[in-house]
Amino acid sequence: MADATAMEKLVSLCKRRGFIFPGSEIYDGLKGTWDYGPLGVELLRNVKNAWWQDNVTTREDIVGLDSAILMHRKVWQASGHESNFTDPLVDCKTCKERFRQDQIPESQCPKKPSKHPGEFHECQLTEARKFNLMFKTFVGPLEDSATQVYLRPETAQGIFVNFKNVVDSSRMKVPFGIAQIGKSFRNEITPKQFIFRSREFEQMEIEFFCKPETSQEWYKTWRDGRFKWYQDLGLKSDNLRLREHGKEELAFYSIGTSDVEYKFPWGWGELEGIAHRGDYDLKQHMQFSGKDLSFFDDETKERFVPHVIEPSAGATRSVLAFLCEAYAEEMVEGESRTVLRFHPRLAPVKAAIFPLVKKEGMPERSMALYKDLQKNFNVFYDEKGAVGRRYRRQDEAGTPFCITIDGQTATDQTVTVRERDSMKQERIAVDKVKNYLFEKLGA
Ligand code: ATP
């Protein structure tokens, strides 16, 4: 996807076809929130399922977790979020807008869009002040500082505070990881670029615990492995890069951090950070909770605080990258078609089943195939309109295969399968369709 106009087209396609809607739209929206429609919820779920399958289900050294969004306030004091999870905020007394100080060079003055905030003669910018990004709320009926808690700004801390529970209950031995997918909340000063920077979003995070002396090796393994994961799901190498942070960018406790970045229509943006966090987090929680979070190795009889490698990805942000990568417009026999070329694992609908016409038993035969395929795949049945138009609708939804039942099906039990990208058609036996899909979709 080349430019910003293409981005506008993608946003409009997402709305029109039910991928992503602005949150609370009938009340004029709530900035920074998005709702995932019938196709979007499948796409998001497929991204999360692919991540879970590749990082949890098919590995012996990682287990899953689903921790509470509301956590004890001390968690965020220990992690440093209460005092440090801030962005520098600047107000303009003239237009009453707020800006992140570090984003002023990319922002527009609302009164004079050709200028950056502060450059127009009417701008009156205040000094920058620290703005904490955590949403506050209260537990119980009293609203005071004793009952104040936060909506979690990351899922990672839920993993650290459960480290001992998992070790004691699952018999996992270092090196091992704990994975979690879930919602996170950040009161971003300027939510923007569609779902890229939202106030409510989903993360997919792993804390991988290892011995200090093996941690550099694990850091490299995770960094390279996570980069490859995006490539394997179809993000092209020209649009994807791994960027190692310079020393000046690193948090004081971090031994190394790399970002997986995608080239969005407006420029490079982070999809995932892979950080070597040393023993910082476990030690902080040991100090604040007074509990022992060290690990005892039965074999070597050593007790130590593990080092941690943290691959921290955005599920919703990845959805945007997969959408941008998939979006294409092309001319086919003098007509333009819009197609979403999703990787088969991510495609919301795997196959659409069409009767060529609504008579001669075709709908019944199509419905029988549809019902059978439904047991294994998310499939779609459509009998309305010309077949060409039905193909186009599925192209826009990113459906890899369309299967048409026609007059010939009744005589020789074959159907036409049309592939989304090449648009090639082939006839196969109806009883081979399921295996064909298993094979082609890698399901
Ligand atoms: P950024 O610099 O873009 O604000 P970050 O470095 O603060 O991101 P992390 O704290 O490392 O992000 O969070 C891990 C991942 O969570 C990010 O790589 C991104 O994919 C996702 N993420 C973070 N903030 C948001 C947000 N506001 N909206 C959507 N996804 C987000």
Residues whose N, C-alpha, C, O or C-beta is under 5 A from the ligand:
A	BS01	ATP	R186 E188 I195 F196 R197 S198 F201 Q203 E270 L271 E272 G273 S312 A313 G314 R317
